[in-house]
Amino acid sequence: MLVVRDRHKSTATVILAKVDAQHVAAVLTPLVDKDAVLCTDGAAVYSAFCKTKGIKHEVIPTKGPRTRGAFHIQNVNAFDSRLKGWMKRFHGVATKYLGNYLGWRRMLERYSHISPEICLFEAVGRMPQQLLQT
């Protein structure tokens, strides 16, 4: 699983068929600008991606302090922890339905109250900006 923080959208979760340079590059290329700084745990696939695309790469170790100045991976770690805690109640999820559960969880994180209108807007890929959320 790859969790990507896009400055124009909320956190996006992508399930990769294979975690290799080709698959990672295919997912990250449209999301990461040339002037971005990619913060990772230092896996080789991310280093390779940054080298080929000319993107600055900050490696944040998974042991010890998980921050380096303004750079950190705590948002991803926190999301992962909340997701795992929430999914525990389902006692396992079939891989083919994992995308549906991740979408459901992202909606719960994004909105304080989920209505049918919000679900419809999310399903068609639009943000329900004109809807009032109370």
C-alpha positions in Angstrom: 0.0 0.0 0.0 1.2 3.5 -0.8 -0.2 6.5 0.8 0.2 9.8 -1.1 -0.5 13.3 0.2 -1.5 15.5 -2.7 -1.6 19.2 -2.0 -4.8 19.6 -4.1 -6.7 16.7 -2.6 -6.8 14.8 0.6 -4.7 11.8 1.3 -5.0 9.2 -1.5 -4.3 5.5 -0.9 -3.1 3.5 -3.8 -2.8 -0.3 -3.8 0.1 -1.4 -6.0 0.2 -4.7 -7.8 3.9 -4.8 -7.2 6.2 -2.5 -5.2 8.9 -1.9 -7.8 10.4 1.1 -9.5 8.1 0.8 -12.6 4.8 0.6 -10.6 5.8 3.3 -8.1 6.9 5.7 -10.9 3.6 5.1 -12.7 1.6 6.1 -9.6 3.8 9.0 -8.4 4.8 10.7 -11.6 1.4 12.5 -12.1 1.2 13.4 -8.4 4.6 14.7 -7.6 5.8 18.1 -9.0 9.4 18.7 -10.0 9.8 21.2 -7.1 8.4 18.8 -4.5 10.3 17.1 -1.7 9.4 13.4 -1.3 9.7 12.2 2.3 10.0 8.5 2.6 11.4 5.7 4.8 14.3 5.3 2.4 13.2 2.3 0.4 15.2 1.9 -2.8 12.2 2.3 -5.1 11.6 5.9 -3.9 15.3 6.8 -4.2 15.3 5.5 -7.8 12.1 7.4 -8.6 13.6 10.7 -7.2 16.8 10.2 -9.1 15.2 9.6 -12.5 12.7 12.5 -12.0 15.1 15.0 -10.5 13.1 15.4 -7.3 14.6 16.1 -3.9 14.4 13.1 -1.6 14.4 13.3 2.2 14.9 10.0 4.0 13.2 9.8 7.4 14.4 6.8 9.4 11.7 4.5 10.7 13.7 4.1 14.0 14.6 6.9 16.2 13.3 10.4 15.6 10.8 10.4 12.7 11.2 14.0 11.9 14.0 16.1 10.4 13.1 19.8 10.7 9.9 20.4 8.7 10.1 16.9 7.1 8.2 14.0 8.7 6.2 10.9 7.9 4.0 11.1 10.9 0.8 11.9 8.9 1.2 8.6 7.0 2.0 6.7 10.2 -1.0 8.1 11.9 -3.3 7.4 9.0 -2.0 3.8 8.8 -2.6 3.4 12.6 -6.2 4.7 12.4 -6.9 2.6 9.3 -5.7 -0.6 11.0 -7.7 0.1 14.2 -10.8 0.8 12.2 -10.5 -2.3 10.0 -10.0 -4.6 13.0 -13.7 -4.8 13.5 -14.2 -6.5 10.2 -12.0 -9.4 11.1 -10.2 -9.4 7.8 -11.1 -8.0 4.4 -10.9 -9.7 1.1 -8.2 -8.1 -1.1 -10.6 -7.6 -3.9 -12.7 -5.3 -1.6 -9.8 -3.5 0.0 -10.2 -0.5 -2.3 -13.8 -0.1 -1.2 -12.9 -0.2 2.5 -10.1 2.4 1.9 -12.5 4.7 0.1 -15.0 4.3 2.9 -12.3 5.2 5.5 -11.1 8.2 3.5 -14.7 9.5 3.5 -15.0 9.1 7.2 -11.7 11.0 7.7 -12.7 13.8 5.3 -16.3 14.5 6.5 -17.7 14.8 10.0 -21.1 13.6 8.7 -21.6 11.4 5.6 -24.8 11.8 3.7 -26.1 10.2 0.5 -25.3 13.4 -1.4 -21.7 13.3 -0.3 -21.4 9.7 -1.3 -22.8 10.5 -4.7 -20.4 13.4 -5.3 -17.5 11.3 -4.1 -18.5 8.4 -6.5 -18.4 10.7 -9.5 -15.1 12.3 -8.5 -16.4 15.7 -7.5 -16.0 17.5 -4.2 -19.3 18.5 -2.7 -18.3 22.2 -2.3 -21.8 23.6 -2.5 -23.2 21.2 0.2 -23.3 22.5 3.7 -21.9 20.1 6.2 -23.0 20.5 9.8 
